[in-house]
């Protein structure tokens, strides 16, 4: 028996790193069927990878007894997101077939040129107009400085865009539990030194982890955005301590 997996399902499951979500593919114990779990919050996913599985064996709403494979997110290649996504989906497909074979399951990925209905699950892009809006309670801030003064906001994540650091986002958490996304470009202009070392040997890889606010020692365009993230984070910390 050969398990036939539709490429458009894998394509749909391949999410951008910026969404903070990823997907998993579940394979039935008999290798006869599969289903996609998407989107899964990356934090939950990390818990699953650390083997913090719920006792009923059904991580993130999957089925008991099924085997789950992670679909890693892709980094947006600014200007041509669809190509970056498709390339990642093709890589994931090849790896999946490989892994399944090791589990004794024969699988093929069909129709690798079909990506239709794939665009529906991408969340809408942040536009400058709604950048200073809380996603949950709807509170708005009219200026960046108002956001920075507001003690109800704390830096939650820095989502680096490693192909073009000026397109990254600082995510603040509001006290209501919602979030406010502010483009890094609101804080600093794109530096003149546009050397990007992400993914190269000189890169310590900090930008792959959105909850790290460490500075980066590499002579990379991305370092100054990490510096700002660190500053915002420390400022918040010291504000909290004073209370
Ligand atoms: Zn709020």
py3Dmol code that shows the C-alpha trace and the ligand (Angstrom):
import py3Dmol

protein = """\
ATOM      1  CA  UNK A   1       0.000   0.000   0.000  1.00  0.00           C
ATOM      2  CA  UNK A   2       1.266   3.427  -0.912  1.00  0.00           C
ATOM      3  CA  UNK A   3       0.150   6.479   0.992  1.00  0.00           C
ATOM      4  CA  UNK A   4      -0.682   9.254  -1.466  1.00  0.00           C
ATOM      5  CA  UNK A   5      -0.159  12.717  -0.042  1.00  0.00           C
ATOM      6  CA  UNK A   6      -1.406  15.774  -1.897  1.00  0.00           C
ATOM      7  CA  UNK A   7       1.281  18.401  -2.371  1.00  0.00           C
ATOM      8  CA  UNK A   8      -1.242  21.195  -1.872  1.00  0.00           C
ATOM      9  CA  UNK A   9      -1.873  19.892   1.663  1.00  0.00           C
ATOM     10  CA  UNK A  10       1.814  20.144   2.481  1.00  0.00           C
ATOM     11  CA  UNK A  11       1.948  23.545   0.828  1.00  0.00           C
ATOM     12  CA  UNK A  12      -0.963  24.704   2.961  1.00  0.00           C
ATOM     13  CA  UNK A  13       0.779  23.388   6.056  1.00  0.00           C
ATOM     14  CA  UNK A  14       3.979  25.261   5.259  1.00  0.00           C
ATOM     15  CA  UNK A  15       3.654  28.518   7.183  1.00  0.00           C
ATOM     16  CA  UNK A  16       5.820  31.569   7.381  1.00  0.00           C
ATOM     17  CA  UNK A  17       8.139  31.929  10.366  1.00  0.00           C
ATOM     18  CA  UNK A  18       6.522  35.296  10.997  1.00  0.00           C
ATOM     19  CA  UNK A  19       3.147  33.753  11.794  1.00  0.00           C
ATOM     20  CA  UNK A  20       4.544  32.190  14.967  1.00  0.00           C
ATOM     21  CA  UNK A  21       2.789  28.998  13.976  1.00  0.00           C
ATOM     22  CA  UNK A  22       3.737  25.779  12.281  1.00  0.00           C
ATOM     23  CA  UNK A  23       1.991  22.608  11.228  1.00  0.00           C
ATOM     24  CA  UNK A  24       2.235  18.893  11.774  1.00  0.00           C
ATOM     25  CA  UNK A  25       1.256  15.993   9.555  1.00  0.00           C
ATOM     26  CA  UNK A  26      -0.267  13.007  11.271  1.00  0.00           C
ATOM     27  CA  UNK A  27      -0.012   9.542   9.727  1.00  0.00           C
ATOM     28  CA  UNK A  28      -2.459   6.795  10.699  1.00  0.00           C
ATOM     29  CA  UNK A  29      -0.970   3.767  12.491  1.00  0.00           C
ATOM     30  CA  UNK A  30      -1.623   1.593   9.413  1.00  0.00           C
ATOM     31  CA  UNK A  31      -0.023   4.169   7.084  1.00  0.00           C
ATOM     32  CA  UNK A  32      -3.238   4.377   5.071  1.00  0.00           C
ATOM     33  CA  UNK A  33      -4.227   7.985   5.694  1.00  0.00           C
ATOM     34  CA  UNK A  34      -2.974  11.299   6.931  1.00  0.00           C
ATOM     35  CA  UNK A  35      -4.249  14.572   8.266  1.00  0.00           C
ATOM     36  CA  UNK A  36      -2.817  18.032   8.761  1.00  0.00           C
ATOM     37  CA  UNK A  37      -2.832  19.851  12.078  1.00  0.00           C
ATOM     38  CA  UNK A  38      -2.443  23.532  11.340  1.00  0.00           C
ATOM     39  CA  UNK A  39      -1.742  26.060  12.615  1.00  0.00           C
ATOM     40  CA  UNK A  40      -0.042  24.952  15.806  1.00  0.00           C
ATOM     41  CA  UNK A  41       1.433  27.604  18.049  1.00  0.00           C
ATOM     42  CA  UNK A  42       5.222  27.261  17.973  1.00  0.00           C
ATOM     43  CA  UNK A  43       5.389  27.253  21.772  1.00  0.00           C
ATOM     44  CA  UNK A  44       3.037  24.291  21.994  1.00  0.00           C
ATOM     45  CA  UNK A  45       5.011  22.617  19.281  1.00  0.00           C
ATOM     46  CA  UNK A  46       8.254  23.112  21.210  1.00  0.00           C
ATOM     47  CA  UNK A  47       6.602  21.476  24.205  1.00  0.00           C
ATOM     48  CA  UNK A  48       5.693  18.494  22.061  1.00  0.00           C
ATOM     49  CA  UNK A  49       9.245  18.217  20.768  1.00  0.00           C
ATOM     50  CA  UNK A  50      10.502  18.296  24.331  1.00  0.00           C
ATOM     51  CA  UNK A  51       8.255  15.262  24.859  1.00  0.00           C
ATOM     52  CA  UNK A  52       5.793  17.069  27.102  1.00  0.00           C
ATOM     53  CA  UNK A  53       3.037  15.070  25.529  1.00  0.00           C
ATOM     54  CA  UNK A  54      -0.390  15.136  27.104  1.00  0.00           C
ATOM     55  CA  UNK A  55      -1.157  11.875  28.874  1.00  0.00           C
ATOM     56  CA  UNK A  56      -3.811  10.863  26.343  1.00  0.00           C
ATOM     57  CA  UNK A  57      -1.173  10.884  23.622  1.00  0.00           C
ATOM     58  CA  UNK A  58      -2.959  13.414  21.465  1.00  0.00           C
ATOM     59  CA  UNK A  59      -0.724  16.449  21.106  1.00  0.00           C
ATOM     60  CA  UNK A  60      -2.427  19.617  19.807  1.00  0.00           C
ATOM     61  CA  UNK A  61      -5.645  17.812  18.946  1.00  0.00           C
ATOM     62  CA  UNK A  62      -4.098  14.992  16.952  1.00  0.00           C
ATOM     63  CA  UNK A  63      -5.299  11.413  17.069  1.00  0.00           C
ATOM     64  CA  UNK A  64      -4.139   8.782  19.492  1.00  0.00           C
ATOM     65  CA  UNK A  65      -1.684   6.294  18.066  1.00  0.00           C
ATOM     66  CA  UNK A  66      -0.864   8.406  14.993  1.00  0.00           C
ATOM     67  CA  UNK A  67       2.667   9.482  14.207  1.00  0.00           C
ATOM     68  CA  UNK A  68       3.208  13.218  13.818  1.00  0.00           C
ATOM     69  CA  UNK A  69       5.826  14.934  11.690  1.00  0.00           C
ATOM     70  CA  UNK A  70       6.635  18.589  12.042  1.00  0.00           C
ATOM     71  CA  UNK A  71       6.389  20.887   9.024  1.00  0.00           C
ATOM     72  CA  UNK A  72       9.047  23.511   9.757  1.00  0.00           C
ATOM     73  CA  UNK A  73       8.129  27.107   8.938  1.00  0.00           C
ATOM     74  CA  UNK A  74       9.905  29.003   6.185  1.00  0.00           C
ATOM     75  CA  UNK A  75      11.611  32.374   6.165  1.00  0.00           C
ATOM     76  CA  UNK A  76       9.958  34.868   3.904  1.00  0.00           C
ATOM     77  CA  UNK A  77      12.007  35.740   0.926  1.00  0.00           C
ATOM     78  CA  UNK A  78      10.747  39.274   0.639  1.00  0.00           C
ATOM     79  CA  UNK A  79       9.364  40.019  -2.801  1.00  0.00           C
ATOM     80  CA  UNK A  80       8.570  36.441  -3.592  1.00  0.00           C
ATOM     81  CA  UNK A  81       6.960  34.761  -0.631  1.00  0.00           C
ATOM     82  CA  UNK A  82       5.156  32.146  -2.711  1.00  0.00           C
ATOM     83  CA  UNK A  83       8.398  30.835  -4.227  1.00  0.00           C
ATOM     84  CA  UNK A  84      10.037  30.576  -0.796  1.00  0.00           C
ATOM     85  CA  UNK A  85       6.981  28.771   0.480  1.00  0.00           C
ATOM     86  CA  UNK A  86       6.835  26.376  -2.437  1.00  0.00           C
ATOM     87  CA  UNK A  87      10.531  25.546  -2.166  1.00  0.00           C
ATOM     88  CA  UNK A  88      10.111  24.799   1.517  1.00  0.00           C
ATOM     89  CA  UNK A  89       7.037  22.645   0.807  1.00  0.00           C
ATOM     90  CA  UNK A  90       9.048  20.661  -1.754  1.00  0.00           C
ATOM     91  CA  UNK A  91      11.862  20.132   0.762  1.00  0.00           C
ATOM     92  CA  UNK A  92       9.379  19.055   3.415  1.00  0.00           C
ATOM     93  CA  UNK A  93       7.760  16.633   0.944  1.00  0.00           C
ATOM     94  CA  UNK A  94      11.059  14.943   0.123  1.00  0.00           C
ATOM     95  CA  UNK A  95      12.006  14.674   3.800  1.00  0.00           C
ATOM     96  CA  UNK A  96       8.614  13.308   4.725  1.00  0.00           C
ATOM     97  CA  UNK A  97       8.750  10.536   2.124  1.00  0.00           C
ATOM     98  CA  UNK A  98      12.209   9.694   3.437  1.00  0.00           C
ATOM     99  CA  UNK A  99      11.172   9.599   7.086  1.00  0.00           C
ATOM    100  CA  UNK A 100       8.072   7.548   6.367  1.00  0.00           C
ATOM    101  CA  UNK A 101      10.169   4.993   4.559  1.00  0.00           C
ATOM    102  CA  UNK A 102      12.195   4.573   7.735  1.00  0.00           C
ATOM    103  CA  UNK A 103       8.899   3.905   9.516  1.00  0.00           C
ATOM    104  CA  UNK A 104       8.159   1.229   6.922  1.00  0.00           C
ATOM    105  CA  UNK A 105       5.530   3.343   5.161  1.00  0.00           C
ATOM    106  CA  UNK A 106       5.638   3.810   1.390  1.00  0.00           C
ATOM    107  CA  UNK A 107       4.477   7.287   0.446  1.00  0.00           C
ATOM    108  CA  UNK A 108       4.408   9.558  -2.564  1.00  0.00           C
ATOM    109  CA  UNK A 109       3.628  13.244  -2.795  1.00  0.00           C
ATOM    110  CA  UNK A 110       1.306  13.930  -5.717  1.00  0.00           C
ATOM    111  CA  UNK A 111       0.816  16.940  -7.973  1.00  0.00           C
ATOM    112  CA  UNK A 112       3.841  18.911  -6.856  1.00  0.00           C
ATOM    113  CA  UNK A 113       2.835  21.830  -9.053  1.00  0.00           C
ATOM    114  CA  UNK A 114      -0.554  22.277  -7.413  1.00  0.00           C
ATOM    115  CA  UNK A 115      -0.634  24.891  -4.729  1.00  0.00           C
ATOM    116  CA  UNK A 116      -4.205  26.088  -5.216  1.00  0.00           C
ATOM    117  CA  UNK A 117      -6.232  27.120  -2.198  1.00  0.00           C
ATOM    118  CA  UNK A 118      -2.937  27.536  -0.424  1.00  0.00           C
ATOM    119  CA  UNK A 119      -3.235  31.241   0.146  1.00  0.00           C
ATOM    120  CA  UNK A 120      -6.248  31.111   2.443  1.00  0.00           C
ATOM    121  CA  UNK A 121      -4.507  30.282   5.708  1.00  0.00           C
ATOM    122  CA  UNK A 122      -1.824  32.960   5.622  1.00  0.00           C
ATOM    123  CA  UNK A 123      -2.852  35.576   8.150  1.00  0.00           C
ATOM    124  CA  UNK A 124      -3.300  39.015   6.787  1.00  0.00           C
ATOM    125  CA  UNK A 125      -0.213  41.139   6.539  1.00  0.00           C
ATOM    126  CA  UNK A 126       0.272  43.802   9.142  1.00  0.00           C
ATOM    127  CA  UNK A 127      -0.363  47.156   7.560  1.00  0.00           C
ATOM    128  CA  UNK A 128       1.016  50.361   9.033  1.00  0.00           C
ATOM    129  CA  UNK A 129      -2.516  51.601   9.896  1.00  0.00           C
ATOM    130  CA  UNK A 130      -3.232  48.807  12.343  1.00  0.00           C
ATOM    131  CA  UNK A 131       0.274  48.427  13.657  1.00  0.00           C
ATOM    132  CA  UNK A 132      -0.488  50.114  16.969  1.00  0.00           C
ATOM    133  CA  UNK A 133      -3.660  48.230  17.737  1.00  0.00           C
ATOM    134  CA  UNK A 134      -4.132  45.573  20.393  1.00  0.00           C
ATOM    135  CA  UNK A 135      -5.292  42.390  18.722  1.00  0.00           C
ATOM    136  CA  UNK A 136      -7.580  41.476  21.598  1.00  0.00           C
ATOM    137  CA  UNK A 137      -9.111  44.477  23.338  1.00  0.00           C
ATOM    138  CA  UNK A 138      -8.823  46.859  20.399  1.00  0.00           C
ATOM    139  CA  UNK A 139      -6.989  49.572  22.325  1.00  0.00           C
ATOM    140  CA  UNK A 140      -5.010  51.850  20.034  1.00  0.00           C
ATOM    141  CA  UNK A 141      -1.907  53.951  20.539  1.00  0.00           C
ATOM    142  CA  UNK A 142      -1.545  56.955  18.305  1.00  0.00           C
ATOM    143  CA  UNK A 143       2.225  57.144  18.535  1.00  0.00           C
ATOM    144  CA  UNK A 144       5.152  54.839  19.055  1.00  0.00           C
ATOM    145  CA  UNK A 145       6.269  56.849  22.070  1.00  0.00           C
ATOM    146  CA  UNK A 146       2.854  56.294  23.688  1.00  0.00           C
ATOM    147  CA  UNK A 147       3.368  52.565  23.256  1.00  0.00           C
ATOM    148  CA  UNK A 148       6.808  52.673  24.822  1.00  0.00           C
ATOM    149  CA  UNK A 149       5.575  54.670  27.811  1.00  0.00           C
ATOM    150  CA  UNK A 150       2.643  52.329  28.434  1.00  0.00           C
ATOM    151  CA  UNK A 151       3.538  50.037  31.295  1.00  0.00           C
ATOM    152  CA  UNK A 152       0.756  47.667  30.285  1.00  0.00           C
ATOM    153  CA  UNK A 153       2.824  46.622  27.287  1.00  0.00           C
ATOM    154  CA  UNK A 154       5.855  44.373  27.403  1.00  0.00           C
ATOM    155  CA  UNK A 155       8.077  43.030  24.672  1.00  0.00           C
ATOM    156  CA  UNK A 156       7.044  39.483  23.883  1.00  0.00           C
ATOM    157  CA  UNK A 157       8.974  38.622  20.746  1.00  0.00           C
ATOM    158  CA  UNK A 158      11.266  39.938  18.076  1.00  0.00           C
ATOM    159  CA  UNK A 159      10.347  38.345  14.752  1.00  0.00           C
ATOM    160  CA  UNK A 160      13.378  38.851  12.602  1.00  0.00           C
ATOM    161  CA  UNK A 161      13.006  38.750   8.850  1.00  0.00           C
ATOM    162  CA  UNK A 162      16.403  37.400   7.967  1.00  0.00           C
ATOM    163  CA  UNK A 163      16.220  38.138   4.258  1.00  0.00           C
ATOM    164  CA  UNK A 164      15.534  41.790   4.924  1.00  0.00           C
ATOM    165  CA  UNK A 165      15.924  42.804   8.549  1.00  0.00           C
ATOM    166  CA  UNK A 166      14.088  46.075   7.995  1.00  0.00           C
ATOM    167  CA  UNK A 167      10.884  44.035   7.554  1.00  0.00           C
ATOM    168  CA  UNK A 168      11.043  42.458  11.026  1.00  0.00           C
ATOM    169  CA  UNK A 169       8.508  43.010  13.785  1.00  0.00           C
ATOM    170  CA  UNK A 170       8.612  43.629  17.520  1.00  0.00           C
ATOM    171  CA  UNK A 171       5.641  41.996  19.183  1.00  0.00           C
ATOM    172  CA  UNK A 172       4.403  43.546  22.431  1.00  0.00           C
ATOM    173  CA  UNK A 173       2.024  41.838  24.783  1.00  0.00           C
ATOM    174  CA  UNK A 174      -0.790  43.922  26.208  1.00  0.00           C
ATOM    175  CA  UNK A 175      -1.987  43.263  29.749  1.00  0.00           C
ATOM    176  CA  UNK A 176      -5.262  41.931  28.307  1.00  0.00           C
ATOM    177  CA  UNK A 177      -3.312  39.089  26.702  1.00  0.00           C
ATOM    178  CA  UNK A 178      -3.537  40.544  23.193  1.00  0.00           C
ATOM    179  CA  UNK A 179      -0.579  41.643  21.149  1.00  0.00           C
ATOM    180  CA  UNK A 180       0.575  44.746  19.326  1.00  0.00           C
ATOM    181  CA  UNK A 181       2.854  44.292  16.342  1.00  0.00           C
ATOM    182  CA  UNK A 182       5.211  47.147  15.603  1.00  0.00           C
ATOM    183  CA  UNK A 183       7.454  47.033  12.517  1.00  0.00           C
ATOM    184  CA  UNK A 184      11.140  47.410  13.409  1.00  0.00           C
ATOM    185  CA  UNK A 185      11.272  50.113  10.752  1.00  0.00           C
ATOM    186  CA  UNK A 186       9.268  52.334  13.132  1.00  0.00           C
ATOM    187  CA  UNK A 187      12.259  52.300  15.477  1.00  0.00           C
ATOM    188  CA  UNK A 188      15.303  52.493  13.257  1.00  0.00           C
ATOM    189  CA  UNK A 189      16.242  53.221   9.694  1.00  0.00           C
ATOM    190  CA  UNK A 190      17.799  50.442   7.687  1.00  0.00           C
ATOM    191  CA  UNK A 191      21.539  50.530   8.415  1.00  0.00           C
ATOM    192  CA  UNK A 192      23.941  51.332   5.608  1.00  0.00           C
ATOM    193  CA  UNK A 193      25.975  48.243   6.277  1.00  0.00           C
ATOM    194  CA  UNK A 194      23.721  45.728   4.617  1.00  0.00           C
ATOM    195  CA  UNK A 195      25.761  42.627   5.125  1.00  0.00           C
ATOM    196  CA  UNK A 196      23.463  39.799   6.185  1.00  0.00           C
ATOM    197  CA  UNK A 197      25.250  36.951   7.891  1.00  0.00           C
ATOM    198  CA  UNK A 198      22.160  35.007   8.946  1.00  0.00           C
ATOM    199  CA  UNK A 199      22.619  31.333   8.301  1.00  0.00           C
ATOM    200  CA  UNK A 200      26.364  31.666   7.698  1.00  0.00           C
ATOM    201  CA  UNK A 201      29.109  30.390   9.954  1.00  0.00           C
ATOM    202  CA  UNK A 202      29.631  33.768  11.626  1.00  0.00           C
ATOM    203  CA  UNK A 203      25.970  33.839  12.688  1.00  0.00           C
ATOM    204  CA  UNK A 204      25.164  32.596  16.198  1.00  0.00           C
ATOM    205  CA  UNK A 205      21.588  31.995  15.032  1.00  0.00           C
ATOM    206  CA  UNK A 206      19.846  34.150  17.661  1.00  0.00           C
ATOM    207  CA  UNK A 207      17.390  35.545  15.106  1.00  0.00           C
ATOM    208  CA  UNK A 208      15.844  32.124  14.645  1.00  0.00           C
ATOM    209  CA  UNK A 209      14.396  32.328  18.159  1.00  0.00           C
ATOM    210  CA  UNK A 210      11.875  35.099  18.541  1.00  0.00           C
ATOM    211  CA  UNK A 211      11.801  35.022  22.334  1.00  0.00           C
ATOM    212  CA  UNK A 212      15.529  35.629  22.752  1.00  0.00           C
ATOM    213  CA  UNK A 213      16.472  39.242  23.399  1.00  0.00           C
ATOM    214  CA  UNK A 214      20.210  38.767  23.521  1.00  0.00           C
ATOM    215  CA  UNK A 215      22.480  41.070  21.588  1.00  0.00           C
ATOM    216  CA  UNK A 216      24.333  39.599  18.655  1.00  0.00           C
ATOM    217  CA  UNK A 217      28.093  40.097  18.292  1.00  0.00           C
ATOM    218  CA  UNK A 218      28.160  39.404  14.535  1.00  0.00           C
ATOM    219  CA  UNK A 219      28.888  42.261  12.110  1.00  0.00           C
ATOM    220  CA  UNK A 220      25.523  41.772  10.500  1.00  0.00           C
ATOM    221  CA  UNK A 221      22.765  44.122   9.481  1.00  0.00           C
ATOM    222  CA  UNK A 222      20.511  42.313  11.936  1.00  0.00           C
ATOM    223  CA  UNK A 223      22.606  43.152  15.018  1.00  0.00           C
ATOM    224  CA  UNK A 224      21.250  46.667  15.467  1.00  0.00           C
ATOM    225  CA  UNK A 225      17.674  45.359  15.519  1.00  0.00           C
ATOM    226  CA  UNK A 226      18.679  42.920  18.256  1.00  0.00           C
ATOM    227  CA  UNK A 227      20.303  45.808  20.126  1.00  0.00           C
ATOM    228  CA  UNK A 228      17.024  47.728  20.068  1.00  0.00           C
ATOM    229  CA  UNK A 229      15.054  44.639  21.142  1.00  0.00           C
ATOM    230  CA  UNK A 230      17.419  44.234  24.085  1.00  0.00           C
ATOM    231  CA  UNK A 231      17.020  47.904  25.051  1.00  0.00           C
ATOM    232  CA  UNK A 232      13.225  47.729  24.962  1.00  0.00           C
ATOM    233  CA  UNK A 233      13.247  44.512  26.937  1.00  0.00           C
ATOM    234  CA  UNK A 234      15.592  45.829  29.645  1.00  0.00           C
ATOM    235  CA  UNK A 235      13.656  49.058  29.985  1.00  0.00           C
ATOM    236  CA  UNK A 236      10.482  47.108  30.615  1.00  0.00           C
ATOM    237  CA  UNK A 237      12.265  44.936  33.147  1.00  0.00           C
ATOM    238  CA  UNK A 238      13.526  47.881  35.147  1.00  0.00           C
ATOM    239  CA  UNK A 239      10.075  49.527  35.056  1.00  0.00           C
ATOM    240  CA  UNK A 240       8.546  46.406  36.539  1.00  0.00           C
ATOM    241  CA  UNK A 241      11.180  46.203  39.235  1.00  0.00           C
ATOM    242  CA  UNK A 242      10.446  49.728  40.420  1.00  0.00           C
ATOM    243  CA  UNK A 243       6.772  48.940  41.033  1.00  0.00           C
TER     244      UNK A 243
END
"""
ligand_1 = """\
1
ZN
Zn -5.341 44.721 24.836
"""
view = py3Dmol.view(width=600, height=400)
view.addModel(protein, "pdb")
view.setStyle({"model": 0}, {"cartoon": {"style": "trace"}})
view.addModel(ligand_1, "xyz")
view.setStyle({"model": 1}, {"stick": {}})
view.zoomTo()
view.show()
